[in-house]
Amino acid sequence: MTRSNETDPVYDMSPDQVPAVRDEPMPAHLDEHRDVYAEETSRGPVTETVVETKVKSSLAGGTWAALIIGALLLIALLVFILQNQQQVELNVLTWTFEFPAGIAYLFAAITGALIMALVGGVRMLELRRQVKRQRKARG
């Protein structure tokens, strides 16, 4: 469909007669198109309701973040171990071992983490016992 000045009445209108917004009434000489415009505007105004909800943090989200941080720390630890390959003597009580320095530091870190986990586990057991005692006391 091509438009020309001769067949389309919109071209005959001055700029102040052309409606600026679709919801404005059309000029009288465009009534032949009223059914098309009626279909477009018969739906009524569209209103959108935006509901903002705050999402609570979850255990899975915290675990995901901890896994990413743990993976980055493991990469840093791997680089550290690879850069410290010289042999060192490690004395534990009466035992003597020779390890690469990076591996020796890794064993020391693992031992420290296990001791920390043991102390934390004992604390959790104590708290569970206290909760059980309080529940029994209440009835």
CNS distance restraints for C-alpha pairs under 8 A (distance, minus, plus):
assign (resid   3 and name CA) (resid   7 and name CA) 7.21 0.50 0.50
assign (resid   3 and name CA) (resid   8 and name CA) 6.54 0.50 0.50
assign (resid   4 and name CA) (resid   8 and name CA) 6.25 0.50 0.50
assign (resid   4 and name CA) (resid  11 and name CA) 7.99 0.50 0.50
assign (resid   5 and name CA) (resid   9 and name CA) 7.59 0.50 0.50
assign (resid   5 and name CA) (resid  11 and name CA) 5.53 0.50 0.50
assign (resid   5 and name CA) (resid  12 and name CA) 7.15 0.50 0.50
assign (resid   8 and name CA) (resid  12 and name CA) 7.60 0.50 0.50
assign (resid   9 and name CA) (resid  13 and name CA) 7.01 0.50 0.50
assign (resid   9 and name CA) (resid  29 and name CA) 7.48 0.50 0.50
assign (resid   9 and name CA) (resid  30 and name CA) 7.38 0.50 0.50
assign (resid  10 and name CA) (resid  18 and name CA) 7.47 0.50 0.50
assign (resid  13 and name CA) (resid  17 and name CA) 5.92 0.50 0.50
assign (resid  13 and name CA) (resid  18 and name CA) 6.58 0.50 0.50
assign (resid  14 and name CA) (resid  18 and name CA) 6.86 0.50 0.50
assign (resid  17 and name CA) (resid  27 and name CA) 7.65 0.50 0.50
assign (resid  19 and name CA) (resid  24 and name CA) 6.24 0.50 0.50
assign (resid  19 and name CA) (resid  25 and name CA) 7.57 0.50 0.50
assign (resid  19 and name CA) (resid  26 and name CA) 6.86 0.50 0.50
assign (resid  20 and name CA) (resid  24 and name CA) 7.48 0.50 0.50
assign (resid  23 and name CA) (resid  41 and name CA) 7.47 0.50 0.50
assign (resid  26 and name CA) (resid  30 and name CA) 6.42 0.50 0.50
assign (resid  26 and name CA) (resid  31 and name CA) 7.30 0.50 0.50
assign (resid  27 and name CA) (resid  31 and name CA) 7.30 0.50 0.50
assign (resid  30 and name CA) (resid  34 and name CA) 7.18 0.50 0.50
assign (resid  33 and name CA) (resid  37 and name CA) 6.68 0.50 0.50
assign (resid  34 and name CA) (resid  38 and name CA) 5.92 0.50 0.50
assign (resid  35 and name CA) (resid  39 and name CA) 6.28 0.50 0.50
assign (resid  36 and name CA) (resid  40 and name CA) 6.60 0.50 0.50
assign (resid  37 and name CA) (resid  41 and name CA) 6.26 0.50 0.50
assign (resid  38 and name CA) (resid  42 and name CA) 5.64 0.50 0.50
assign (resid  39 and name CA) (resid  43 and name CA) 7.51 0.50 0.50
assign (resid  41 and name CA) (resid  45 and name CA) 7.86 0.50 0.50
assign (resid  57 and name CA) (resid  61 and name CA) 6.54 0.50 0.50
assign (resid  57 and name CA) (resid  62 and name CA) 7.45 0.50 0.50
assign (resid  58 and name CA) (resid  62 and name CA) 6.40 0.50 0.50
assign (resid  59 and name CA) (resid  63 and name CA) 6.03 0.50 0.50
assign (resid  60 and name CA) (resid  64 and name CA) 6.03 0.50 0.50
assign (resid  61 and name CA) (resid  65 and name CA) 6.32 0.50 0.50
assign (resid  62 and name CA) (resid  66 and name CA) 6.14 0.50 0.50
assign (resid  63 and name CA) (resid  67 and name CA) 6.06 0.50 0.50
assign (resid  64 and name CA) (resid  68 and name CA) 6.37 0.50 0.50
assign (resid  65 and name CA) (resid  69 and name CA) 6.29 0.50 0.50
assign (resid  66 and name CA) (resid  70 and name CA) 5.96 0.50 0.50
assign (resid  67 and name CA) (resid  71 and name CA) 6.03 0.50 0.50
assign (resid  68 and name CA) (resid  72 and name CA) 6.29 0.50 0.50
assign (resid  69 and name CA) (resid  73 and name CA) 6.22 0.50 0.50
assign (resid  70 and name CA) (resid  74 and name CA) 6.14 0.50 0.50
assign (resid  71 and name CA) (resid  75 and name CA) 6.31 0.50 0.50
assign (resid  72 and name CA) (resid  76 and name CA) 6.34 0.50 0.50
assign (resid  73 and name CA) (resid  77 and name CA) 6.05 0.50 0.50
assign (resid  74 and name CA) (resid  78 and name CA) 6.04 0.50 0.50
assign (resid  75 and name CA) (resid  79 and name CA) 6.32 0.50 0.50
assign (resid  76 and name CA) (resid  80 and name CA) 6.21 0.50 0.50
assign (resid  77 and name CA) (resid  81 and name CA) 6.15 0.50 0.50
assign (resid  78 and name CA) (resid  82 and name CA) 6.16 0.50 0.50
assign (resid  79 and name CA) (resid  83 and name CA) 6.20 0.50 0.50
assign (resid  80 and name CA) (resid  84 and name CA) 6.33 0.50 0.50
assign (resid  80 and name CA) (resid 102 and name CA) 6.47 0.50 0.50
assign (resid  81 and name CA) (resid  85 and name CA) 6.79 0.50 0.50
assign (resid  81 and name CA) (resid 101 and name CA) 7.45 0.50 0.50
assign (resid  81 and name CA) (resid 102 and name CA) 4.03 0.50 0.50
assign (resid  81 and name CA) (resid 103 and name CA) 6.29 0.50 0.50
assign (resid  81 and name CA) (resid 106 and name CA) 7.92 0.50 0.50
assign (resid  82 and name CA) (resid 102 and name CA) 7.09 0.50 0.50
assign (resid  83 and name CA) (resid 102 and name CA) 7.57 0.50 0.50
assign (resid  84 and name CA) (resid 100 and name CA) 6.79 0.50 0.50
assign (resid  84 and name CA) (resid 101 and name CA) 5.49 0.50 0.50
assign (resid  84 and name CA) (resid 102 and name CA) 4.98 0.50 0.50
assign (resid  85 and name CA) (resid 100 and name CA) 4.83 0.50 0.50
assign (resid  85 and name CA) (resid 101 and name CA) 5.91 0.50 0.50
assign (resid  85 and name CA) (resid 102 and name CA) 6.31 0.50 0.50
assign (resid  86 and name CA) (resid 100 and name CA) 5.24 0.50 0.50
assign (resid  86 and name CA) (resid 101 and name CA) 5.92 0.50 0.50
assign (resid  87 and name CA) (resid  98 and name CA) 6.25 0.50 0.50
assign (resid  87 and name CA) (resid  99 and name CA) 5.35 0.50 0.50
assign (resid  87 and name CA) (resid 100 and name CA) 4.32 0.50 0.50
assign (resid  87 and name CA) (resid 101 and name CA) 5.95 0.50 0.50
assign (resid  88 and name CA) (resid  98 and name CA) 5.52 0.50 0.50
assign (resid  88 and name CA) (resid  99 and name CA) 5.62 0.50 0.50
assign (resid  88 and name CA) (resid 100 and name CA) 5.94 0.50 0.50
assign (resid  88 and name CA) (resid 101 and name CA) 5.65 0.50 0.50
assign (resid  88 and name CA) (resid 104 and name CA) 7.94 0.50 0.50
assign (resid  89 and name CA) (resid  96 and name CA) 6.86 0.50 0.50
assign (resid  89 and name CA) (resid  97 and name CA) 5.69 0.50 0.50
assign (resid  89 and name CA) (resid  98 and name CA) 4.49 0.50 0.50
assign (resid  89 and name CA) (resid  99 and name CA) 6.59 0.50 0.50
assign (resid  90 and name CA) (resid  96 and name CA) 5.65 0.50 0.50
assign (resid  90 and name CA) (resid  97 and name CA) 4.96 0.50 0.50
assign (resid  90 and name CA) (resid  98 and name CA) 5.89 0.50 0.50
assign (resid  90 and name CA) (resid  99 and name CA) 7.16 0.50 0.50
assign (resid  90 and name CA) (resid 104 and name CA) 7.24 0.50 0.50
assign (resid  91 and name CA) (resid  95 and name CA) 5.76 0.50 0.50
assign (resid  91 and name CA) (resid  96 and name CA) 4.51 0.50 0.50
assign (resid  91 and name CA) (resid  97 and name CA) 6.38 0.50 0.50
assign (resid  92 and name CA) (resid  96 and name CA) 6.38 0.50 0.50
assign (resid  99 and name CA) (resid 103 and name CA) 6.39 0.50 0.50
assign (resid  99 and name CA) (resid 104 and name CA) 5.98 0.50 0.50
assign (resid 100 and name CA) (resid 104 and name CA) 6.34 0.50 0.50
assign (resid 101 and name CA) (resid 105 and name CA) 6.25 0.50 0.50
assign (resid 102 and name CA) (resid 106 and name CA) 6.18 0.50 0.50
assign (resid 103 and name CA) (resid 107 and name CA) 6.22 0.50 0.50
assign (resid 104 and name CA) (resid 108 and name CA) 6.28 0.50 0.50
assign (resid 105 and name CA) (resid 109 and name CA) 6.16 0.50 0.50
assign (resid 106 and name CA) (resid 110 and name CA) 6.16 0.50 0.50
assign (resid 107 and name CA) (resid 111 and name CA) 6.09 0.50 0.50
assign (resid 108 and name CA) (resid 112 and name CA) 6.23 0.50 0.50
assign (resid 109 and name CA) (resid 113 and name CA) 6.17 0.50 0.50
assign (resid 110 and name CA) (resid 114 and name CA) 6.16 0.50 0.50
assign (resid 111 and name CA) (resid 115 and name CA) 6.26 0.50 0.50
assign (resid 112 and name CA) (resid 116 and name CA) 6.18 0.50 0.50
assign (resid 113 and name CA) (resid 117 and name CA) 6.10 0.50 0.50
assign (resid 114 and name CA) (resid 118 and name CA) 6.10 0.50 0.50
assign (resid 115 and name CA) (resid 119 and name CA) 6.30 0.50 0.50
assign (resid 116 and name CA) (resid 120 and name CA) 6.17 0.50 0.50
assign (resid 117 and name CA) (resid 121 and name CA) 6.02 0.50 0.50
assign (resid 118 and name CA) (resid 122 and name CA) 6.27 0.50 0.50
assign (resid 119 and name CA) (resid 123 and name CA) 6.33 0.50 0.50
assign (resid 120 and name CA) (resid 124 and name CA) 6.29 0.50 0.50
assign (resid 121 and name CA) (resid 125 and name CA) 6.29 0.50 0.50
assign (resid 122 and name CA) (resid 126 and name CA) 6.33 0.50 0.50
assign (resid 123 and name CA) (resid 127 and name CA) 6.34 0.50 0.50
assign (resid 124 and name CA) (resid 128 and name CA) 6.22 0.50 0.50
assign (resid 125 and name CA) (resid 129 and name CA) 6.28 0.50 0.50
assign (resid 126 and name CA) (resid 130 and name CA) 6.34 0.50 0.50
assign (resid 127 and name CA) (resid 131 and name CA) 6.26 0.50 0.50
assign (resid 128 and name CA) (resid 132 and name CA) 6.20 0.50 0.50
assign (resid 129 and name CA) (resid 133 and name CA) 6.18 0.50 0.50
assign (resid 130 and name CA) (resid 134 and name CA) 6.24 0.50 0.50
assign (resid 131 and name CA) (resid 135 and name CA) 6.22 0.50 0.50
assign (resid 132 and name CA) (resid 136 and name CA) 6.24 0.50 0.50
assign (resid 133 and name CA) (resid 137 and name CA) 6.17 0.50 0.50
assign (resid 134 and name CA) (resid 138 and name CA) 6.31 0.50 0.50
assign (resid 135 and name CA) (resid 139 and name CA) 6.58 0.50 0.50
